[in-house]
Amino acid sequence: MEINIEKLIYGGKGIGKLYGKTCFVPFVIDGETVEVRVKKEKKNFIECELSSIIEPSPHRVKPLCKYFRYCGGCDYQHIKYEKQIEIKKEILKETLERLGKLENIDISKVIPSEKPFFYRNRVQFKVRGNQIGFYMKESNRIVNIDSCLILKEDLNESLEGLKELIEFLEFKPVEIHIYSTNLNQVLIKFIYPKRFKRFPLGLKHIKAFVNKNTVGIGIFEKNNEFLKKFISIGKQFVYEVINLEEINREIKYRVSINSFFQVNRFQVKNLVKEVLEEIKNENYKEALDLYCGVGTITLPIALYVNKVIGIEANKFAVEDGNHNKKLNSLKNVNFIKADAGKNIDILEKYNPDLVVLDPPRSGITKELLNYLNSKESIKKIVYVSCNPSTLARDLAVLSERFYIKNIKLIDMFPQTYHIESITTLEKKR
Ligand SMILES: C[S@@+](CC[C@H](N)C(=O)[O-])C[C@H]1O[C@@H](n2cnc3c(N)ncnc32)[C@H](O)[C@@H]1O
């Protein structure tokens, strides 16, 4: 059956019409005519598989990765990078207008990734027996890969060695996570499903197989979604550096094995710069940085405001933040361990004129939205989001008291459907 692809939607698929019903097709581009096979028909929509391309888009390219279409990691490798960005811009605008009921959305700036491949500094491999790779699309079967083109080069080197190493391990992990910083320091986590007797190898043995810059290993047990450390070998943290050229200042970060750091090694600096761009010309007295991690944005903000407080739920990240404050000789920063969405009593102790927030995909809670709308002192909010749907929901509420000054798209995740954005809001007069 032949259909025309009208547009791409959030999640990576394209949509078209088949006997009046909306159908979803992966690996297509708007404007294409394609042949599809029906996979699942529901009352209101049809899930299709792509059989062949009848009229290709001029933006179609040959995917570089041989696992593309099987592996669950990438969605857009068949699309030229410039067009990927255009699609994300359109989806972000459309989502904010449709779900957020916001009018005339203008994405005023787009920041593409300097490199659209080899950008990820972090990976979570799935393991089954001696197979290492990623889940297949919409399945928990594993694609047993020998390399991944969106990973930083040394993560691929480590994968090669891990494939040899895993054969010797009596107890096989279920996941292996690797993180390599922009200073090329590597941490590896082996994740086991339940308590096991012992991990048979030391750092020296592991290093013989994986990247030589590996400084530490953690052996973790997975209980539901929670990871509990069982054994640690070597260092349990690494360092990152961001160079703020405009003010000739380097910011250093310690990142523990349990802490978050932005995954696109080329874009983290640009993310920080774009947030600073929104605040540097005003003289803010007190800033709150909610969901602050190890202080990625908090510490640079400290260079421009009288005082900044970072709020973070992960105690390891808070410890890193406090360490990083000293590492960078910054005295006007404080990190507090709290749930930014629930511990509103803690936020109430402050009178911030600036709030920066960078929540997980779930966005922010009703309580936090209520706090932001009702706190008189807040003049500006800079909202960093990795999910357009929850951003739209939250902006709809915040637009009661704030207007949108600008929205920027920063592409943190080339080759995938994920959309990261920075929205600046100012209090209505
Ligand atoms: C998208 S990351 C952003 C971190 C930081 N802004 C950065 O750029 O590195 C989200 C952070 O929010 C933290 N987090 C998740 N839920 C939270 C909550 N309810 N309250 C406070 N922090 C939370 C996570 O531990 C993580 O560090």
The ligand as a MOL file (V3000), in Angstrom:
LIG
                    3D

  0  0  0     0  0            999 V3000
M  V30 BEGIN CTAB
M  V30 COUNTS 27 29 0 0 0
M  V30 BEGIN ATOM
M  V30 1 C 18.8200 16.7190 32.9680 0
M  V30 2 S 19.8290 16.5620 34.4060 0 CHG=1
M  V30 3 C 20.4840 18.2000 34.4800 0
M  V30 4 C 21.6690 18.3880 35.3770 0
M  V30 5 C 22.4270 19.6970 35.2390 0
M  V30 6 N 21.5890 20.8360 35.0700 0
M  V30 7 C 23.4290 19.6110 34.1100 0
M  V30 8 O 23.3180 20.3830 33.1510 0
M  V30 9 O 24.3310 18.7870 34.1930 0 CHG=-1
M  V30 10 C 18.6420 16.4760 35.6640 0
M  V30 11 C 19.1770 16.3960 37.0710 0
M  V30 12 O 18.0530 16.4480 37.9440 0
M  V30 13 C 18.2850 15.5660 39.0300 0
M  V30 14 N 16.9490 15.2680 39.5630 0
M  V30 15 C 16.0520 14.3650 39.1250 0
M  V30 16 N 14.9120 14.4550 39.8260 0
M  V30 17 C 15.0830 15.4590 40.7200 0
M  V30 18 C 14.2600 16.0450 41.7130 0
M  V30 19 N 13.0200 15.6230 41.9170 0
M  V30 20 N 14.7570 17.0650 42.4380 0
M  V30 21 C 16.0250 17.5080 42.2420 0
M  V30 22 N 16.8510 16.9820 41.3220 0
M  V30 23 C 16.3980 15.9710 40.5660 0
M  V30 24 C 19.0530 14.4220 38.4200 0
M  V30 25 O 19.7840 13.7310 39.4330 0
M  V30 26 C 19.9480 15.1470 37.4190 0
M  V30 27 O 21.1670 15.5090 38.0180 0
M  V30 END ATOM
M  V30 BEGIN BOND
M  V30 1 1 1 2
M  V30 2 1 2 3
M  V30 3 1 2 10
M  V30 4 1 3 4
M  V30 5 1 4 5
M  V30 6 1 5 6
M  V30 7 1 5 7
M  V30 8 2 7 8
M  V30 9 1 7 9
M  V30 10 1 10 11
M  V30 11 1 11 12
M  V30 12 1 11 26
M  V30 13 1 12 13
M  V30 14 1 13 14
M  V30 15 1 13 24
M  V30 16 1 14 15
M  V30 17 1 14 23
M  V30 18 2 15 16
M  V30 19 1 16 17
M  V30 20 1 17 18
M  V30 21 2 17 23
M  V30 22 1 18 19
M  V30 23 2 18 20
M  V30 24 1 20 21
M  V30 25 2 21 22
M  V30 26 1 22 23
M  V30 27 1 24 25
M  V30 28 1 24 26
M  V30 29 1 26 27
M  V30 END BOND
M  V30 END CTAB
M  END
